[in-house]
Amino acid sequence: MLRPAQHDVLVAYCPSQTINSLARGQSVTRNYLAASPSYMINCLIIDDEPFARELLEGYIAKIPSLNLLASCEHVFDALEVLQQQKVDLVFSDINMPQVNGIEFIRSLHNPPYVIFVTAYPNYAIEGFELDALDYIVKPVSFPRFLKAVNKALTILNTRPAVAAPPAPEFLFVKEGNSLQRVLFDEIYYIEGMKDYIKIILKNRVIVTYLRMNRIENQLPADRFTRIQKSYIVKVDAIKAISGNEAELYDLREKLPIGKQHKEALLARFGL
């Protein structure tokens, strides 16, 4: 979490000439012009329209206090960014295929601050019910965008310093047209199948379009280990190691252990 010093203030910065020209002579320079801030706000764009993403990317590039981590076409790509990096602010469209922006934000555990940017004003009530900082209706002008950003920065400045939330005990994966929450405790192992993976859980199996290295990066390294090119196993699920095979609790099958992974696996158990 950001913890600005007592006298530091995060303010959006933009050259007065740019502001004045975009505002067409309106007296807005005094409200927005400030020294470049000391702290960066990590932000994320989610929009399925290329032009909309490019526009927001350009606006964000004009504001030194914003650091764009990623610009995502799909919520599933955004989810991976959120699971791997600290995001302070999300600019999200709403009407997107498969999972809309409101449903996506609602599905998150401890979501970051969000500003909805959409062509549909009728979603405003739902958006603010999720404590959205602002709701911008397309087309988006730079002065309107900057107003929303300054609102966000004011809140980020004044929020109390709190301890970082505990790491989540789950991850989300795509199954069909929905996001499924998968608890780490329920995972036995994960099997790679080229561009797909099969997640073996206590009560079901999920097959999803995802590569092994991507799912491995989303798992806590102290609880899961790669035992072979195509297998990631929860350490606590391993009952026995016999030769080049791992036997798991509650499962009759045995999984192969790759030669290059065996030494690291044995070290996990002090062997």
C-alpha positions as CSV (number, residue, x, y, z in Angstrom):
1,M,0.0,0.0,0.0
2,L,1.2,3.5,-0.6
3,R,2.2,5.4,2.4
4,P,2.9,9.1,1.4
5,A,5.0,11.1,3.9
6,Q,3.0,13.5,6.1
7,H,3.6,16.5,3.9
8,D,3.8,14.9,0.5
9,V,0.8,15.3,-1.8
10,L,0.0,13.3,-4.9
11,V,-1.3,15.6,-7.6
12,A,-1.7,15.0,-11.3
13,Y,0.7,17.0,-13.3
14,C,0.3,18.3,-16.9
15,P,2.0,21.3,-18.6
16,S,-0.3,24.4,-18.4
17,Q,-0.1,24.8,-22.2
18,T,-1.6,21.4,-22.8
19,I,-4.3,21.9,-20.1
20,N,-5.3,25.3,-21.5
21,S,-5.5,24.1,-25.1
22,L,-7.5,21.1,-24.2
23,A,-9.8,23.1,-22.0
24,R,-10.2,25.7,-24.7
25,G,-9.4,28.6,-22.6
26,Q,-11.1,27.5,-19.4
27,S,-9.4,28.5,-16.2
28,V,-8.3,25.1,-15.1
29,T,-4.5,25.4,-14.9
30,R,-4.5,26.4,-11.2
31,N,-6.5,23.4,-10.2
32,Y,-4.4,20.8,-12.0
33,L,-0.8,22.2,-12.3
34,A,1.6,21.0,-9.7
35,A,5.1,19.8,-9.2
36,S,5.9,16.2,-10.3
37,P,5.0,13.9,-7.4
38,S,7.3,11.7,-5.4
39,Y,5.1,8.6,-5.5
40,M,3.9,6.6,-8.4
41,I,0.4,5.1,-8.7
42,N,0.4,1.7,-10.4
43,C,-2.6,1.5,-12.7
44,L,-4.2,-1.0,-15.1
45,I,-6.4,-0.5,-18.2
46,I,-9.1,-3.1,-19.1
47,D,-11.0,-2.5,-22.3
48,D,-11.8,-4.8,-25.3
49,E,-11.7,-1.8,-27.7
50,P,-8.1,-1.1,-29.1
51,F,-8.9,2.6,-29.7
52,A,-10.2,3.1,-26.2
53,R,-7.1,1.5,-24.7
54,E,-4.8,3.6,-26.9
55,L,-6.6,6.8,-25.8
56,L,-6.3,6.0,-22.1
57,E,-2.7,4.9,-22.6
58,G,-1.9,8.3,-24.1
59,Y,-3.7,10.2,-21.3
60,I,-1.9,8.2,-18.6
61,A,1.5,8.9,-20.3
62,K,0.8,12.7,-19.8
63,I,0.5,12.3,-16.0
64,P,3.9,11.5,-14.2
65,S,2.1,10.3,-11.1
66,L,0.6,7.3,-13.0
67,N,2.6,4.2,-13.8
68,L,0.8,2.0,-16.3
69,L,1.5,-1.7,-15.5
70,A,-0.5,-3.2,-18.4
71,S,-3.3,-2.5,-20.9
72,C,-5.5,-5.5,-21.2
73,E,-8.0,-6.5,-23.8
74,H,-9.5,-9.3,-21.7
75,V,-10.3,-9.5,-18.0
76,F,-8.4,-12.8,-17.8
77,D,-5.2,-11.0,-18.7
78,A,-6.0,-8.3,-16.2
79,L,-6.5,-11.0,-13.5
80,E,-3.1,-12.3,-14.0
81,V,-1.6,-8.8,-13.6
82,L,-3.6,-8.3,-10.4
83,Q,-2.4,-11.6,-9.0
84,Q,1.3,-10.9,-9.8
85,Q,1.7,-7.2,-9.1
86,K,0.5,-4.5,-6.8
87,V,-2.2,-2.4,-8.6
88,D,-3.5,0.8,-7.0
89,L,-6.0,2.0,-9.6
90,V,-8.0,0.3,-12.4
91,F,-9.5,2.0,-15.4
92,S,-12.2,-0.5,-16.6
93,D,-14.7,-0.7,-19.4
94,I,-18.0,-2.4,-18.4
95,N,-19.7,-3.9,-21.5
96,M,-17.1,-6.5,-22.5
97,P,-17.5,-10.1,-23.8
98,Q,-17.7,-13.1,-21.5
99,V,-17.3,-11.2,-18.2
100,N,-18.3,-7.5,-17.9
101,G,-16.3,-5.0,-15.9
102,I,-18.7,-4.8,-12.9
103,E,-18.8,-8.6,-12.6
104,F,-15.0,-8.8,-12.7
105,I,-14.4,-6.2,-10.0
106,R,-17.1,-7.8,-7.9
107,S,-15.3,-11.1,-8.1
108,L,-12.0,-9.8,-6.8
109,H,-10.8,-10.3,-3.2
110,N,-9.6,-6.9,-1.9
111,P,-10.0,-5.1,-5.3
112,P,-8.0,-1.9,-6.0
113,Y,-9.7,1.4,-6.6
114,V,-11.5,1.5,-9.8
115,I,-12.7,4.2,-12.3
116,F,-15.2,2.9,-14.8
117,V,-14.9,4.2,-18.4
118,T,-17.8,3.2,-20.5
119,A,-20.2,4.2,-23.3
120,Y,-23.2,3.1,-21.2
121,P,-24.4,5.6,-18.5
122,N,-27.1,3.1,-17.3
123,Y,-24.5,1.1,-15.3
124,A,-23.6,4.1,-13.1
125,I,-25.6,3.0,-10.1
126,E,-24.1,-0.5,-10.1
127,G,-20.7,1.0,-10.5
128,F,-20.9,3.2,-7.5
129,E,-22.4,0.4,-5.5
130,L,-18.9,-1.1,-5.8
131,D,-17.4,2.1,-4.4
132,A,-16.1,3.1,-7.8
133,L,-14.1,6.4,-7.5
134,D,-15.6,7.8,-10.7
135,Y,-17.7,6.9,-13.7
136,I,-16.7,8.4,-17.0
137,V,-18.9,8.2,-20.0
138,K,-17.2,7.8,-23.4
139,P,-16.0,9.7,-25.4
140,V,-13.5,10.7,-22.8
141,S,-11.9,14.2,-22.9
142,F,-8.5,14.7,-21.2
143,P,-9.9,17.3,-18.8
144,R,-12.6,14.9,-17.7
145,F,-10.0,12.1,-17.3
146,L,-7.7,14.4,-15.3
147,K,-10.6,15.3,-13.0
148,A,-11.2,11.6,-12.2
149,V,-7.5,11.0,-11.7
150,N,-7.2,13.9,-9.3
151,K,-10.1,12.5,-7.3
152,A,-8.4,9.2,-7.1
153,L,-5.1,10.8,-6.0
154,T,-6.8,12.8,-3.3
155,I,-8.2,9.6,-1.9
156,L,-4.9,7.8,-2.1
157,N,-3.3,10.7,-0.3
158,T,-5.8,10.7,2.6
159,R,-6.4,7.0,3.1
160,P,-5.0,5.8,6.4
161,A,-1.9,3.7,6.4
162,V,-2.9,0.1,6.9
163,A,-1.0,-3.2,6.9
164,A,-0.9,-5.0,3.6
165,P,-3.7,-7.5,3.3
166,P,-2.8,-11.2,3.7
167,A,-2.0,-13.1,0.5
168,P,-5.1,-14.6,-1.0
169,E,-5.7,-18.3,-0.5
170,F,-7.1,-18.8,-4.0
171,L,-6.8,-17.9,-7.6
172,F,-9.3,-17.4,-10.4
173,V,-9.2,-19.5,-13.6
174,K,-11.4,-19.3,-16.7
175,E,-13.8,-22.2,-17.2
176,G,-16.1,-21.8,-20.1
177,N,-17.4,-18.2,-20.0
178,S,-17.0,-17.7,-16.2
179,L,-14.2,-17.2,-13.7
180,Q,-13.9,-20.0,-11.2
181,R,-12.3,-19.4,-7.8
182,V,-9.9,-22.2,-6.9
183,L,-8.8,-22.6,-3.3
184,F,-5.1,-23.7,-2.9
185,D,-6.1,-26.1,-0.2
186,E,-8.3,-28.0,-2.7
187,I,-5.6,-28.5,-5.3
188,Y,-3.9,-31.9,-5.5
189,Y,-1.9,-31.4,-8.6
190,I,-1.9,-29.6,-12.0
191,E,-1.1,-31.4,-15.3
192,G,0.0,-29.6,-18.4
193,M,-1.4,-30.5,-21.8
194,K,0.3,-28.2,-24.3
195,D,-1.8,-24.9,-24.2
196,Y,-4.2,-26.3,-21.6
197,I,-3.9,-27.4,-18.0
198,K,-5.9,-29.8,-15.9
199,I,-6.4,-28.8,-12.2
200,I,-7.1,-31.8,-10.1
201,L,-9.2,-30.8,-7.0
202,K,-10.7,-32.7,-4.1
203,N,-14.1,-32.8,-5.7
204,R,-13.7,-32.0,-9.4
205,V,-11.4,-31.4,-12.3
206,I,-11.0,-28.1,-14.1
207,V,-9.6,-27.9,-17.6
208,T,-8.6,-24.4,-18.7
209,Y,-6.7,-22.6,-21.5
210,L,-3.5,-21.7,-19.7
211,R,0.2,-22.6,-19.9
212,M,2.1,-24.3,-17.1
213,N,4.6,-21.5,-16.5
214,R,1.7,-18.9,-16.1
215,I,-0.2,-21.0,-13.5
216,E,3.1,-21.8,-11.7
217,N,3.8,-18.1,-11.3
218,Q,0.4,-17.6,-9.6
219,L,0.9,-20.4,-7.1
220,P,2.7,-19.8,-3.7
221,A,6.1,-21.3,-4.1
222,D,6.3,-22.6,-0.6
223,R,3.2,-24.7,-1.1
224,F,3.6,-26.0,-4.7
225,T,6.5,-27.5,-6.6
226,R,7.2,-28.7,-10.1
227,I,8.1,-32.4,-10.1
228,Q,8.1,-32.9,-13.8
229,K,7.7,-30.8,-17.0
230,S,4.0,-31.6,-17.1
231,Y,3.2,-31.7,-13.3
232,I,3.0,-29.3,-10.5
233,V,2.0,-30.8,-7.1
234,K,1.0,-29.4,-3.7
235,V,3.8,-30.3,-1.4
236,D,1.4,-31.3,1.5
237,A,-0.4,-33.7,-0.9
238,I,2.7,-35.9,-1.4
239,K,2.4,-39.1,0.7
240,A,5.5,-40.9,-0.5
241,I,8.3,-40.8,-3.0
242,S,9.3,-44.1,-4.5
243,G,12.0,-44.1,-7.1
244,N,10.9,-41.6,-9.7
245,E,7.3,-41.5,-8.7
246,A,5.3,-39.4,-6.2
247,E,2.3,-41.0,-4.4
248,L,-0.4,-38.5,-3.3
249,Y,-2.8,-38.7,-0.4
250,D,-6.3,-39.8,-1.3
251,L,-5.3,-40.6,-4.9
252,R,-4.4,-44.1,-6.2
253,E,-2.4,-42.8,-9.2
254,K,1.3,-42.0,-9.0
255,L,2.9,-39.1,-10.8
256,P,6.3,-39.2,-12.5
257,I,9.2,-37.2,-11.1
258,G,11.6,-35.7,-13.7
259,K,15.3,-36.2,-13.1
260,Q,16.0,-32.5,-13.1
261,H,13.4,-31.9,-10.5
262,K,14.1,-34.8,-8.1
263,E,16.9,-33.2,-6.2
264,A,14.9,-30.1,-5.4
265,L,11.9,-32.2,-4.5
266,L,13.9,-34.3,-2.0
267,A,15.4,-31.1,-0.5
268,R,11.8,-30.0,0.3
269,F,11.7,-32.9,2.8
270,G,15.2,-32.5,4.1
271,L,16.4,-35.5,2.2
